[in-house]
């Protein structure tokens, strides 16, 4: 073995010592690129002479990589069908024509609203043209992308939603109208982004709504000869452990999947301390931080199949005002939001703020929480960077989830975060195929 070959072999062993599973290995690949691939390729192309010189080492290495990539191929086998969904919000500055739909398998057009009198679905006249052209427009760049009409969206609609689900006739009006509207505008499915009811009666009625909705969708499909509309639900900050068993069962059998929100756990308008609003895990010093891992585990504990859960990640962060700029750890006292009225800031604007007002400071990725932190003076910002998105996508794969979704597209910076998520899945597929 030449000195160069020994160097490659040593590099390969060092990198693999940090990889606890094949998904960590994928993350390593994304970070170290072609150098690592060259090393792997070199190892698997050991020639007869090398096998003669180092037979034991070569055999063990070859066997190790065979087992590793056999496992990787099994895990990657479903990645080409993995959901990569994105929300387009009609109130943002991103035109539908500029959506890079090639980065996604599903796109959700948000939001349709519920009429307070008839409980029919309607679309604000300001955005009706965008909604009517949405499906045709995004399919020009990606003909296979699936589109969904997302219903709801604003807090003041929660009372209307509650009233609708608690009356049989109102539920029927909502169901019929939603299907008609989705077909009229050419959508492939419906997404209900709802505030979960807090009492058992409303939970029971919501379960009935979902079951009736699925029945109506199936009936419409048979009568029209078209494919069944997808039915998806995105719950606003609800814990699976607090849901009524009947509702859980209704969701499991009626929905194609549930978007599990992975953000807004801590808000500067509500919490008087800094908090990781989209933490992947809690810290070792405190297990009390709300986090994605615990949330997903709750759903699994309630009997949900992992393949019916999609992790919904944020393209926004929050800025807190520190009480004491020298006390800037997670959990530090804070006196409200900074920069914007509620402290929320899109990813691209966070990058611009750090560049223009950070005075040379940089954000730091925290591997424990799986988020980025930035501090300058009294400003404390928590957000998801490329590293955070990769970590969360990796987590979703490790848990065997159906995929991921992101909210919302206009906050991305030149499709940086969306590309990072997609590239992780592509790396998985390519990495497996190299050794297939």
Number of C-alpha atoms within 10 A of each C-alpha: 12 8 8 9 13 11 12 19 17 13 15 19 12 11 14 15 9 11 14 9 13 20 21 17 19 20 19 16 19 17 12 12 11 11 14 18 15 12 19 17 13 15 18 15 11 14 11 10 10 14 14 10 11 12 13 11 12 18 12 11 16 16 12 12 15 15 11 16 19 15 14 23 22 11 18 25 14 12 17 12 11 19 17 24 27 25 21 24 20 20 11 11 9 14 13 19 15 11 19 16 23 17 21 23 22 20 28 27 23 22 25 23 20 23 16 14 9 13 23 21 22 16 18 12 9 10 13 15 12 16 24 17 14 24 24 17 18 22 15 13 16 16 14 14 20 20 27 26 31 27 24 22 19 12 10 9 17 17 12 17 24 19 15 27 25 18 13 12 13 18 24 19 15 22 21 16 18 26 20 15 19 20 15 10 17 18 25 22 24 22 26 20 19 21 20 19 20 13 11 14 13 20 22 20 21 24 22 21 25 24 20 17 22 22 13 17 21 15 13 18 14 12 8 9 9 12 13 17 21 20 22 24 20 21 17 16 16 17 15 20 13 11 18 18 16 16 20 21 15 20 23 19 14 21 18 17 24 24 25 25 24 24 26 20 17 19 23 24 17 11 17 20 21 27 27 29 26 28 30 25 20 19 15 9 6 7 10 9 20 21 22 28 17 15 21 23 14 16 20 16 12 14 12 21 15 19 15 21 24 26 25 25 24 26 23 27 27 28 30 31 25 26 17 13 17 11 13 23 15 15 14 18 20 23 18 21 25 21 16 11 12 16 18 23 23 20 23 18 15 25 17 13 13 18 13 10 11 17 10 9 12 15 19 13 19 13 15 12 21 24 27 23 21 19 23 18 13 19 19 24 27 28 28 27 26 17 19 25 22 23 23 26 25 20 18 21 20 14 16 17 20 23 25 23 27 26 20 20 23 24 23 20 17 11 15 13 25 23 16 20 25 17 16 21 22 15 16 24 19 15 18 20 14 11 16 11
